[in-house]
Amino acid sequence: MVSEPERMGDWVGEDGPRRPGSSALLRDTLRHLVGIFAGTLVVAMAATLHVPLGWDFVVSAMAIIALIFAFAVRALPGHPHRRFGPANVVTAVRAALVSLTGAAVLFLHRLDQADAALWTLVAVVLVALALDGIDGYLARRFGHTSDFGARFDMEVDALLILILSVAAALLGKAGAWVMLIGLMRYAFVAAQLFLPKLRGELFVSFRRKLVCVLQIAALCLVLMPFVEPPYSDGISAFALLMLIYSFSVDTVYLLGQPGKPR
């Protein structure tokens, strides 16, 4: 397994050598992210003018997307290309949709027409899910595959799943245990602090992506107004079991790898 500096090429940090073209990459990235940030602000303001979500909905949405984009900029050393690339632009748009979804979930209780709000929420998530299949294709099509792009995509998916699982709990679609679906990814990251082997490289797996899509699809189904307990409980439980299985396979694999020789 390669070390972190090796995966980053010759851009190893603030004070180390920088990859040729890194300044151009940063400028190009900021240009796209600032444009998407501004677009998200316009959409959030328009939404709160038509729906009584309140201006704190706008503030929350912008805080979420600002945090996502800040992490994206910090992780740029994992992107060995001169341009941010169309694939990452699509992922950034998905991040904007996730931010709006997350802020809306926080203030759903303010809406009188809850069913209409839920249908809108599900529609936005389905658009984000459709875009999820496009960014990977664009990365391969334009030769912009990178550790950065894969991580950016994965973290946006993880945040969306967390938001949807919180929504399912708040709306009484399932018990508080449904939030385990969204928290499992973050629990796995936290476990890496105590089990360094969990930071190892995983083999490429279609199962991982399939289970991720399954979580989003299942939670979307659960959030539909006509899906109520016990059916929503059953769908959520199935999604959680599939996620536990997927994480268990990866955990067993990583813990079974030999340690680095001293």
C-alpha positions in Angstrom: 0.0 0.0 0.0 1.4 3.4 -1.0 1.9 6.1 1.6 -0.1 9.3 1.7 2.7 11.5 0.1 3.2 8.9 -2.7 -0.5 9.0 -3.5 -0.4 12.8 -3.6 2.4 13.0 -6.1 4.9 15.8 -5.4 2.3 18.1 -3.7 2.8 17.0 -0.1 1.6 19.9 1.9 1.7 23.6 2.6 5.5 23.8 3.0 6.5 20.9 0.7 7.0 20.9 -3.1 3.9 21.6 -5.1 2.7 19.8 -8.2 3.1 21.8 -11.4 -0.2 23.4 -12.2 -1.5 23.3 -8.7 -2.3 27.0 -8.7 -4.2 26.7 -11.9 -6.2 23.8 -10.4 -7.0 25.8 -7.3 -8.2 28.8 -9.3 -10.3 26.5 -11.6 -11.8 24.7 -8.6 -12.7 27.9 -6.7 -14.3 29.4 -9.9 -16.6 26.4 -10.1 -17.3 26.1 -6.4 -18.1 29.8 -6.0 -20.5 29.7 -9.0 -22.3 26.6 -7.5 -22.3 28.3 -4.1 -23.9 31.4 -5.5 -26.5 29.3 -7.4 -27.4 27.4 -4.2 -27.9 30.7 -2.4 -30.3 31.9 -5.1 -32.3 28.6 -5.0 -32.4 28.7 -1.2 -33.6 32.3 -1.1 -36.2 31.6 -3.8 -37.4 28.5 -1.9 -37.9 30.4 1.4 -39.8 33.1 -0.4 -42.4 30.6 -1.6 -42.4 28.1 1.3 -42.4 29.1 5.0 -39.1 27.5 5.8 -37.6 30.7 7.2 -34.3 32.5 6.6 -32.5 30.2 9.0 -33.1 27.5 6.3 -31.0 29.6 3.9 -28.3 30.1 6.5 -28.3 26.3 7.3 -28.1 25.3 3.6 -25.2 27.7 3.0 -23.4 26.6 6.1 -23.6 22.9 5.0 -22.4 23.6 1.4 -19.6 25.9 2.7 -18.4 23.1 4.9 -18.5 20.5 2.1 -16.6 22.8 -0.3 -14.0 23.7 2.4 -13.2 20.0 2.8 -13.1 19.6 -1.0 -10.6 22.4 -1.4 -8.5 21.0 1.5 -8.5 17.6 -0.3 -7.4 18.9 -3.7 -3.9 17.4 -3.4 -5.6 14.1 -4.2 -6.6 15.4 -7.7 -3.6 15.1 -10.0 -5.1 17.2 -12.9 -4.9 20.8 -13.9 -8.7 21.2 -14.1 -11.4 20.5 -11.5 -13.2 18.6 -14.3 -16.8 18.1 -15.3 -17.2 15.0 -13.1 -16.3 17.0 -9.9 -18.6 19.8 -11.0 -21.5 17.3 -11.1 -20.5 16.0 -7.7 -20.4 19.6 -6.4 -23.9 20.2 -7.8 -25.0 17.0 -6.0 -23.4 18.5 -2.8 -25.6 21.6 -3.3 -28.7 19.5 -3.6 -27.7 17.6 -0.5 -27.2 20.9 1.4 -30.6 22.1 0.5 -32.1 18.7 1.5 -30.3 18.8 4.8 -31.5 22.3 5.6 -35.1 21.4 4.6 -35.1 18.4 6.9 -34.2 20.6 9.8 -37.3 22.8 9.2 -39.9 20.4 7.8 -41.9 20.9 11.0 -42.7 24.5 9.8 -44.6 23.3 6.8 -48.3 22.9 6.8 -48.5 20.7 3.6 -46.1 18.0 4.8 -47.0 15.6 2.1 -46.2 18.1 -0.7 -42.9 18.9 1.0 -41.9 15.2 1.3 -42.7 14.7 -2.4 -40.5 17.6 -3.3 -37.7 16.3 -1.0 -37.9 12.9 -2.6 -37.8 14.4 -6.1 -34.6 16.4 -5.2 -32.9 13.3 -3.8 -33.8 11.3 -6.9 -32.2 14.0 -9.0 -29.1 13.8 -6.8 -29.1 10.0 -7.2 -29.4 10.2 -11.0 -26.4 12.6 -11.1 -24.5 10.1 -9.0 -24.3 7.8 -12.1 -23.1 10.7 -14.3 -20.1 11.9 -12.4 -18.3 8.6 -12.6 -18.9 8.3 -16.3 -17.6 11.8 -16.9 -14.5 11.1 -14.9 -13.7 8.1 -17.0 -14.7 9.8 -20.3 -12.4 12.8 -19.7 -9.6 10.9 -18.0 -10.1 12.8 -14.7 -10.3 9.8 -12.3 -8.6 10.5 -9.0 -8.5 9.7 -5.3 -10.0 13.2 -4.8 -13.0 12.5 -7.1 -13.7 9.2 -5.6 -13.5 10.6 -2.0 -15.6 13.7 -2.9 -18.3 11.5 -4.4 -18.3 9.1 -1.4 -18.5 11.8 1.2 -21.4 13.5 -0.5 -23.2 10.1 -0.7 -22.5 9.5 3.0 -23.9 12.9 4.1 -27.0 12.4 2.0 -27.6 9.0 3.6 -27.2 10.6 7.1 -29.6 13.3 6.3 -32.2 10.9 4.9 -31.9 8.6 7.9 -32.4 11.6 10.3 -35.5 12.6 8.3 -36.9 9.1 8.6 -36.4 9.2 12.4 -37.9 12.7 12.8 -40.9 11.8 10.7 -41.6 8.7 12.7 -41.1 6.4 9.7 -38.9 4.2 12.0 -37.4 4.3 15.4 -34.2 6.2 16.3 -32.2 3.2 15.3 -32.8 4.1 11.6 -30.1 6.8 12.1 -27.6 4.0 12.3 -27.8 3.8 8.5 -26.4 7.3 8.3 -24.0 7.1 11.2 -22.3 3.8 10.2 -19.9 5.4 7.7 -18.8 7.9 10.4 -18.5 5.2 13.0 -16.2 3.3 10.7 -14.0 6.4 10.2 -13.9 6.9 14.0 -12.9 3.3 14.5 -9.8 3.9 12.4 -8.4 5.9 15.2 -8.2 2.8 17.4 -7.7 0.2 14.6 -5.1 1.5 12.2 -5.6 -1.5 9.9 -9.0 -0.1 8.9 -7.2 2.7 7.1 -5.9 0.2 4.6 -6.7 0.1 0.9 -9.9 -1.7 0.0 -10.3 -3.7 -3.2 -12.6 -2.3 -5.9 -16.1 -3.6 -5.3 -19.4 -3.1 -7.1 -21.1 -4.4 -4.0 -20.1 -1.2 -2.1 -21.6 1.1 -4.7 -24.7 -1.0 -5.0 -25.3 -1.0 -1.2 -24.8 2.8 -1.2 -27.5 3.3 -3.9 -29.7 0.8 -2.1 -29.5 2.9 1.1 -30.6 6.1 -0.7 -33.3 4.3 -2.7 -34.7 2.6 0.4 -34.7 5.8 2.5 -36.4 7.7 -0.4 -39.1 5.0 -0.4 -39.5 5.2 3.3 -40.0 9.0 3.1 -42.8 8.8 0.6 -46.0 9.9 2.3 -47.9 6.7 1.7 -45.3 4.5 3.2 -46.0 4.1 6.9 -45.0 1.7 9.7 -44.7 -1.2 9.8 -43.7 -1.2 6.1 -41.3 1.7 6.6 -39.7 -0.1 9.5 -39.2 -3.3 7.4 -37.7 -1.4 4.5 -35.3 0.5 6.9 -34.3 -2.7 8.7 -33.5 -4.4 5.4 -31.4 -1.4 4.3 -29.6 -1.4 7.6 -28.9 -5.2 7.5 -27.4 -4.8 3.9 -25.2 -2.0 5.1 -24.0 -4.0 8.2 -23.2 -6.9 5.9 -21.2 -4.6 3.5 -19.2 -3.0 6.3 -18.6 -6.3 7.9 -17.1 -7.8 4.7 -14.7 -4.8 4.4 -13.8 -4.8 8.1 -13.0 -8.5 8.1 -10.9 -8.0 5.0 -8.9 -5.0 6.4 -8.3 -6.6 9.8 -7.0 -9.7 8.1 -4.3 -7.9 6.2 -0.7 -8.3 7.4 0.7 -5.4 9.2 3.6 -3.3 7.8 7.0 -4.7 8.6 8.9 -2.7 11.1 
